[in-house]
Amino acid sequence: MQKQSSLLALISTQVVVAMTLSSCIPALLGQSQDPRGSYQLIIELQKTPEIPQITERELEAVKKVIEGRINGLGISKPVIKIVGADQILVQLPGVKDPEQAERVLGATAQLEFRTQKPNTETQLLAFQASRAELKGKQKELRKSTDKAAIVKNQEDLQKNNQAIAELFETTNPPLTGKYLKNAYGEPTQDNNWNVAIRFDQKGGELFTQLTKNLAGTGRSIGVFLDNKLISAPSVGIEFAATGITGGSAVITGRFTAQQANDLGIQLRGGALPVPIKILSRKRES
């Protein structure tokens, strides 16, 4: 927790780093022109209780997000077009790693910063320890053929994630990824990667107020991605008077280089308004 606290700080000298990283992201991601032709996906938008009907509005919004994420991948001359009532055709020329492209395109990527509720510090530590055990078991189960145990582990992780989420509450107004100006992966001194983010003016004001409210309380800022806690930094007492100003922060989480850069691409491209499903995939020569 203390280590996370130390990483939640202003980022005022890393514009050069951001420019350097953005220029090398395509190389890190393994994207280049490939003589094997293009990779084609048919993506279907999924209805939700909040959006029971897919309309042109959702189709255009998803198309825009996909375009932003593909631009982040550094793929040249992609084809992205709406086909039918709820589907989008995506053609990606020269993709060496189609699985990674699918991961970047498919995640909902809804980022939100929440406030930890009072008197929940002990509960959070217990749930985080339990989650670490479940994830450790998940790695072991990947080598197993015990489908029942795998399903049970997934269900337990889902319950754990929900229990953790209930220890936090949304700010008013919600501080979400819609206020981001930029997001990019950056290396740490211990060979891990973080995700640096920069808010717009309104987001910076909300972040300042959030950090001011929590500074010195021992409670954490909950950084949630698609309703799963990915980081829970605390804020030092030294920020109690002013909060953290400047509109920048770091998301910690012991990411790999690819995970950090993928997340940066997803956040820069914006959150998908509805979940999507890949109906078909094929390589075209």
N, C-alpha and C positions, 0 to 999 in steps of 0.2 A: 504493500500500500504506500509506504514511504517512497519507494522507488517510483511508483506511478505519480506521486505528488511532485517529485522533482522534475518530472517530464512535462508537467502541465505548465507551460510558461509561454511568454511572448516569443514570437518568431519574427525578429526584425531584420536579421542579417542573412536570411536564407533565400533571397530572391535569385541570387546567382546559382545557388544549389538547385532551386526549382527549375531554372532554365536549363541547367546541365542535365538534370534527371529527365526532363521532358524530352530533351533531344535524344537521350539514349534509351527511352522506354521501348521503342519498337525493337531495338536490338535485344533488350532484356527479354522481351516477350517472344522472340523467335519469329517475328513476322518479316517476310521479304517476298519478293516476286518469285513465284514457283512455276516451273514449266509444266507442272501437272494440271494446270488449269484452275478453275474456280470451285469453291465449295458452296453448295446451295442448301438453304434451310427454308422450310415452311413453318412459320410461327403462328400459333393460334392464341388469341386473347381469351382469358378465362373470366367468366362472370364471378361476381362476389355478392354477398348480401348487401353491400353498400352500392354496388353498381350491377344491378340484375340484368341489364341489357347493354350489349356492346353497340355503340353508335359511332358515327364518323368522328366525333370528338375524341373518343378513346383511341380509335385507330390512328388518328393524326398525332395524338400525344405520344403513343408508343413508338410510332415511326420516328418522331423527333428524338426521343431518348436513344433509340437504337442507332440513329445517325451519329449522335454525339459520342456514343461508346465506340463505334467503329472508327470514327476519326481519331479517338484516343489510342486505338490499337495501331494506327499508322498504316492502315490498309488503303491502297490506292484504287480509285475507280470502282467502288462497290455499287451494287444495284440494290435498292431498297424500295419496294412498291407494295401498295395495298392490293390484295387480291381477294375477292369475295367479301362477305359481310363481316368476317371476324379474323381474317388471316393477313399475314404480311410475308412477302417473298424477299429473301435476303441472299444475294450472291456475293461471295467474298473471294476475289481473285488472289491467288498466290499465298494462301494461308497454310503454313507448315504445321500448326498445332490447332486443328479444328475443335478439339475438346476444350482447350483454354478459351477459344473464341466463344464457344457456347456458354461457358461459365460466366464470362464477362457480360454477355448479352442477356442471360436469363435471370440474374439475381434482381430481386425487387429493389434493393439498395435504398431503403427508407431509413435515413439517419435521423436520430433524435437525441437531444441532450435533456436528461430528466434530473429531478431533485430527489435525493434519498429521503425517505420519510423519517421523522424523529424516532429515536429509540429502537432502531432496527439494525444497529451496527453488529450485534452478536449474531443475529439471524443471517445477515449477509455473509459473514465470515463462514458460518456453518454450511450455507448453501453453496458457497464457492468451493469449499473443501470437498463437498459431496460431488459437485460437478467435475472437479479434477479427477476424482476416483472413477466416475462414470466414463469420462473420456479415456482414461487409461485402460479401462476394461474394454472400451470400444475398439481400441487398437488391437488388443488381444483377440477379440471376436472376429476381426477381419480375416484372420487366418483359420477361422472355425467354419464348420458346416452346420452348426447348431442354429437353425433359423429362428427357433423359438426364443433362444437367448439373445439373438441379435435384435429381434423385435422388442423384447422386454427392455433391453438397454436403451433403444431409441425412445420408447415410451417414457422411461424414467428420466432421460435427458430432457424430453419435452416438458414433463412435469416440473423438473428442476428449473428450466428456463422460465416457465410461467411463475413459479414461486418467487424467483428473483425479481421478475418484472413487477410483481405486486408490492415490492418494497420501495418502489420509486413512483413518483407522480409527475405528470406533465406540467410544464411551466405554462403560464398564461401571459401572452400567447405562446403556443408551442415553439420551441427552438429546434427547427428541423433543417434538413439539408437544402431546403429551398432558399435559405439565406447564404449559401456558400458561393464564394467567388472563385475559389480554387481548392484543389486537393491533390496531393502528390505523395508518393512514397519517398522516404529518406532513410539512409542507413544510420545505425547507432554505433557507438564505440565497441559494443560487445557482439558485433556481427549479426544483430537482429535488424529489423526494419520497423519504422513507425509510419504513420500517415499524418502529414502536416496539412492543416486546413486553414483557410482564410475566409472570414465572413464578410458580407457586404456591410454597409453602415448600420442597417437595422439589426442584422444578426449580431454585429459587434456590440451593440447596445444591450441586447438581450443577454449575451454571454457575460458581459461585464456585471449586469445585475445578478445573474445566476451565481457567479463566482463570489460576489460580494455577500450574498445571502448565506452561502455555505462556508465561507472562509473561517477557519478556526473552530468549526463545530464538530469536526471528526466525521461528519457525514460526507458522502461522496457525490460527485457528478456521475450519473449513469449515462454512459455512451452506448446507445442501443442501435443495432443495425438489424432491420427487419424483426424488431421486437425481441432481439437477443442481446444480452449485455456482452459487449466486447471489451470494455474498459471501465474502470471505476476509480478515477483519480480523486484525491481529496485536495482541498485548497488551503494553503498556509494562512495562519493568522495575520501575516503581514499584508494580506490583501483585503482585510476586513473593512477598511475605510473606503477604498476606491474600487475594489474588484480588479479583475485582470483586464486591462485595457489594451487597445491596439487591434482587436479583432482577429487574433490568431491563436491557435492552440495545436497541440499534438495528440493524436490518438495512439495510445500504446496498446500492445497486444502480442508482442513477440512474433510479428509477422515475418514471413520469408520475403525476399525481394519481389517475387512474382505476386504473392498475396497483397502486399502493400501497393504495388503498382496497379494491380487489377482493381482494388478497392478505390484507389484514386480515380481511375477511369470511370468506374461506375458512379461515383459521387459527382464528378464533374459533369457527367452526362445527364444527371438527374435521376429521380426515382421513377420507376414504372408505375403508372396509375392503377394497373391491374396486373395480376400474375399472368405469365405466358407459358405456353407449352410448345415444345418443338415436336411437330407432327411428323416431319420427315427430314432426312439429310442425305445428301449424295455428293460425290465428287464428279465434276464435269470436266472432260478433256477439251 
